[in-house]
Amino acid sequence: MHTCVFKDDARKAYLDAEGKLDLAKVQARWTELGKIKVSLGNKYFTPAVVEKVKGLSDSDQQRFLDVMMGGLSNDDSSVGVYATRPEDYDVFSFYLEPLIREYHKIEGQTKQEHDWNIPVGEYVLTKIDSRLEKVSMRARVARNVKGWNLPPSMDKDERIRFENKMVEVFGSFGIPGKYHSLTPGHKNQITNQQADELRNKHFLFNDMTTDNHLTSSGVASDWPHGRGIWISEDETKMIWIGEEDQLRIISIVQGNDLGKVDQSLHELLSGIEKSGLEFAEHPIYGVITTCPTNMGTGKRQSILGKFPNITKGGTDEKKLKEVARSLGLQARGVGGEHSNMDKEGTADISPSARFGVTEAIVTKRLYEGLIKLYDMEVQAAGGNRQNCCIIY
Ligand code: DAR
């Protein structure tokens, strides 16, 4: 069992005897990691960046180290940075801007636009295959509220205050539901067994202290204080509190019209906004998120599908990931980001782009990508559609 390191301990390796940032130690670690995998955080830690960091205040130098802790602590990092507060994207723009531009493939000037005009009745999965009557369609947006730190740098007190602020919002935003807290002693606290039952329904996030990316960056600090999930009475709308972002606003709809899951998500998002909460937005990057990969719309939309033919009975996950990538899609295991697919090649399929596209384009790309992916699955089955079906 891989043991996780926690930020407050892990960061000491990059400080000098006086507790100040030691850039030589950081460089040495990036060089060591570069022999395994070069994350974007590593790639953009250039001599010019080092000179800029030297000119920062002590507290900003400490924050800069915290931004890099996920990448410095995980040799499988692809991005390798997490913002600790919304201001990091401006204070450390000399480091984060080129990294964001590369990840999101941005050229020239760009500005995130929002568009929730997603048509119902257009992106219907039964047009791909008549058997796709009842598919578990999911969409979520990441949001962080102005005036609060991002999860990597919240302390226990701030996490609990934020949770209680959201409990007030849940009491007034006009959508019937119930809040389930993981915080010891909270009036809505649930038992470990109840939490596991919600995880088995794929509603609640996992124990964050089992993910080294989250523990080493500070995202999982003070676990499980300030964490929980609000679930609507009809179980189609959910809100995670205190996972990688302060809020993950989720809609899960059983059906076949992708537009309907967007409709449900936008209704929930609008309900929260009407309560007066103001989300952190960047004038260029759109919604501010802990991880730069989620900026822009912060929206991830997915379906679960089985691809036994492309994955050769689940033995060749890499092939499905390559095929998906060629279609602008991301294929991952059903257990979340770093999980494996099962022997039937069951995968969570979603568009890769979050930034530089609108919410409506994300849905369009999922639908159009699924059409092509499904055809490739049928081709891999020698044209036999019978054992090809995107399911639940
Ligand atoms: N630890 C990050 C994850 C990148 C994208 N996924 C997120 N944000 N959940 C990495 O660099 O691998």
Residues whose N, C-alpha, C, O or C-beta is under 5 A from the ligand:
A	BS01	DAR	D76 S77 S78 V79 G80 V81 H213 C291 T293
